[in-house]
Amino acid sequence: MSNKKNAVIHAAPGKETPESRRLFAITLITGDWKSAFTEEECNVMIAEALNDCVYNEGMDIAGYLITRRRVCLVLKIEYVHVNKMLQHFYEKMRKEILHQEHLIKEIHSPLFIKYPLQNENLVLLITGRQVSLPYYSPHLERLKSRIHNYNFCSALDYSGAKGPVVVSLLNAD
C-alpha cells in the first residue's frame, strides 16, 4: 500500500506547465437533509447543482460518482480555488433543497462533510482511465461492478446519450 497523504493527482506527471491544473479528488458525505428526499431526488438535485457550477462558476469535473451517502468528485482546478468552488456548490445545493422541499425552511446541519478521496482505483475509474494490476484483484472487480450499477457516475457509457453531469474527459495516460 502506498502512503496517501493528500488527494492531489497530477493529470500528466512530468508534463506540467504553469497554467496546468491539478486533479483534486474529494469525497462529500451527505448530511441529514437527504432523509427528506428519495434517493433519485437527491441524485437529481446534486447533478443539477453540479451542472449549474459547471456552466455558471467554471467548475471543471473530470469524474464523479453520486451514491446515497456520498458524492465523489475529481475536479480539475488550482488548489487555491477548491474551497471557493465547493462553497458555490453548497450554495447551489441549498437552493435546490429549498426549491424542492417546502417543508424545510432552514438547514441547520452541514450539507456535506468533506474528506479526501484516497481510493486511487476509484479515481482512475471515474475519470475514464484504466486500472491495470499485475494480479487479479477481487476488490477491484467488485469496485468496477458497483460503480457500473450507479446511474450517476462518469464511468458509465451512455452510448451516445448525454450523461446527467457535464464532465471534461482526460487524455488517456
N, C-alpha and C positions, 0 to 999 in steps of 0.2 A: 504494500500500500504506500502511496506517496503521501508526503506531508502537505496537506492542503491548508494553507493559512489564509488565503483570500480567494475571492471568486473572480479574479481577473484572468481572462483567457485572451491571448493575442490571436487576432484573426489570421495574420500571416507572419509567423515568427521570423525575425531576421529581415523583414521587408517593410519595416515601419518607416513612415515619413512623418514630418512634424504635424501634418494635417490629418493623419490617420486616427481613427477612433479605436478604442478597445472594446472588447465584449465583456459585459458585466452580467453575470448570472445571479439572479435574485429569486428567492422563494418568498412569497407573500402568503402567510397563513390567514385565512378569512376569519373575521371577528364574529360576534354574536348576531349581527344583523342578518346573517344568512338563514337563520331559523324562521324568519318571516316569509321566506320565499321557497319555491320549489327549486330543485337543482337546475332545471332548464332555465328558469327565470334568472337565477344567479349567473349562470354562464352567459346568457344573452346580455345582461347588464354589464358584466365585466368586459365582454367583447365590444360592446358599444362604447364604453369608456375608453378602452384601449384605442379603438379606431378614431375616436374624437381626438385623442392625444397625438395620434399619427398625423392626422390631417391639419389640426389646429395648433399643435405645440411642437411639431417636428420630431416626435418620438420615432426612433428607428428600431424596429423589433426584428431581431434575427431569428428568434424562435420563441415559442410559448407552449404551455400546457395548462389548461384550466381544468381543475378537478373540483369536487365538492368542498374539499378542505383547503386547497391551496391553489395559488397561481404561480407557475414557474415562468420566469421571463429571462430572455437573453437579449440585452439591449446593446446596440452599437452606439456608444456615447462616450464623451470625455468624462473622466471621474468627477470633476468639479460640478457637473450638471446632473448627476444621478439623483440626488435628493430633491432637487428642484423639479425634475421631471416626474418623480414619484409623487410629489405634492400636487402637481397638476392632475395626475391620475386619480389620487384620492379625492380631490375636489370634484372631478367628473363623476366618480363613483357615488359620492354623497348626493349629487344632483340626481343621478339615475335612481338611487334608492328612494329618495323623497318623491320623485316623479312617479315611481311605480307603486309605492305603498303609502296610501293616505293615512294609515293608522300610525305610522312612525312620524312623530313631529320633531323629535330630536334624536341624535345619535350620540350616546354618552361614551360608549366603549370605542376603542380604536377600530377602524375599518379593517386594517391588516396589521400583522406583525411581520417585520422584515427580517429575513435571515439570508446568508449567502447560500447559493445553490452550489453544493460541492460535489454532486454526483457528475463526474466528468462524462460518463457514458450517456447520461440523460441529456446533458448539454449538447453533446455531439449529435445525438439522435434528433432532438427537436430543432436543431439548426440544419438538418438535412445532410449531415455528413455521416460517413460510415464508421462503425466501430469494428476494428479487426483485432482480435486477440489471438495469440498463438495456441490457444487451447479452447475447448468448449466450455462455456460458462452458462450453467442453468439460470443463474441470476440475471445475466444479460438477456437471455431468451425470454424470461418472464417479464423483464422490463419492456422489451420490444413488443411483446404481446399485450401488455397492459396499456401502453401508450396508444396502440392502434385501436383500442376499444373506447377511447375517449373521442367524442365528436369535436371537441375544441382543442385541437393540437396541430401545430405546424408540421408535424411529422407525417400527417395523413396525406395521401394522394387524393385530391378532389377530382381527379380525372377531367381536367379542363374546366371544372366549375370553380366558382370563387369560394375561397375559404372565409370563415367568419371574422378573421382578424388579418389586417394587411401586414405582410411580412416582407422584409428585404432579404433575398436569398444571398447566401455566402458563396464565394467561389470554392469549389471542391479542392481540398488540400490533400 
